[in-house]
């Protein structure tokens, strides 16, 4: 069997194992190690397995992941999700689709201190959906809005998925985090516009709430000051080069814990619970990264990425057509696989191609997240839609129906960032 055939077979086997619900990390470790054993010899494969595990588990920059996860969990225990929704609702609730727009705004702000799409969706969903239903919003519209807003959790920094992308590609994690700011704002605005347009077209989706008094609006702002302050110190320090991404995460986690202690919203059980949840998530993420590296090394040895590059270059596609082709691959894969599987497998395939074609790796990381976000909502897997259904006790079919209009907003956000890459590269370009 030729190396090309072996590489293609490994891709098919990997997709099959993921489709059969084997965790993506173990699927990649198994396929990568088995491929090396066949391609070289079993002894070399097991030596490679051990060294890759140790080397990647001890990468200093990956210590940023538990720091940012702790930051979000500490603030989540302090009731910040409810305060964010209340603040945005007081300012925006009186306009068409105001409660839905407030939910998206709350998701965007919580994403700025969370780093987790699941955490953002669960925290805001528990608060926003019952409130919208109480104001006679349609169940489909309410659930779909929160699910769509939750996707901002992996785009607006700190983003654990951008960190994974950085680990897989060896791009600067600090620059990747900063790169997500402007695209995240653009995406949040487009999601809010989609909510507003839906209610304008069909007012029965969500009645307009009464306008809050100015005093109530000003008081609500006082409740959410930790978000901009902690975000400015943590991300601002990274942007200015005052400290590394890991140090920025540690500062953010410390300030979040300090705020939770000062507001007396954390106790020993919630503190240890946050540590336990962080440990579980970090273990899963590290396994995914290790699996991605092992499989990526094997795939490179089979020369599949190089042959794909040569084949696509031979087609002489225009740059926009090339990126559109990659977008379609991500979009289709999102229908059948978990978003984490999509990003790890396809990044191994397409990143070398994108770089060899002269594209910016930081920009492609942001585009990757935007494409993965669509998969987070898409049936039958749709992890964010599943989480929304779970925390709100709404049928998952209802959530899937509600997110459909927001697909268009996410697709539009993706193509805006494709056509105007400066949105993603401007801020990182100013960093030292």
Protein Blocks (a to p, Z undefined) as FASTA:
>chain_A
ZZklmmmmmmmmmmmmmmnopafklmmmmmmmmmmmmmmomklmmmmmmmmmmmmmmgmk
lmmmmmmmmmmmmmmmnommmmmmmmmmmmmmmpghklmmmmmmmmmmmmmmnopaklmm
mmmmmmmmmmmmmnopafklmmmmmmmmmmmmmmmccdfklmmmmmmnopafklmmmmmm
mmmmmmmmmmmmmmmmmmmmmmmloccdddddfklmmmmmmmmmmmmmmmmmmmmmmmno
pacfklmmmmmmmmmmmmmmmnopacfklmmmmmmmmmmmmmmmmmmmmmmmmmmmmmmm
nommmmmmmmmmmnopafklmmmmmmmmmmmmmmmmcfklmmmmmmmmmmmmmmmnopaf
klmmmmmmmmmmmmmmpcfklmmlmmmmmmnopafklmmmmmmmmmmmmmmmmmmmmmmm
mlmmmmmmmpZZ
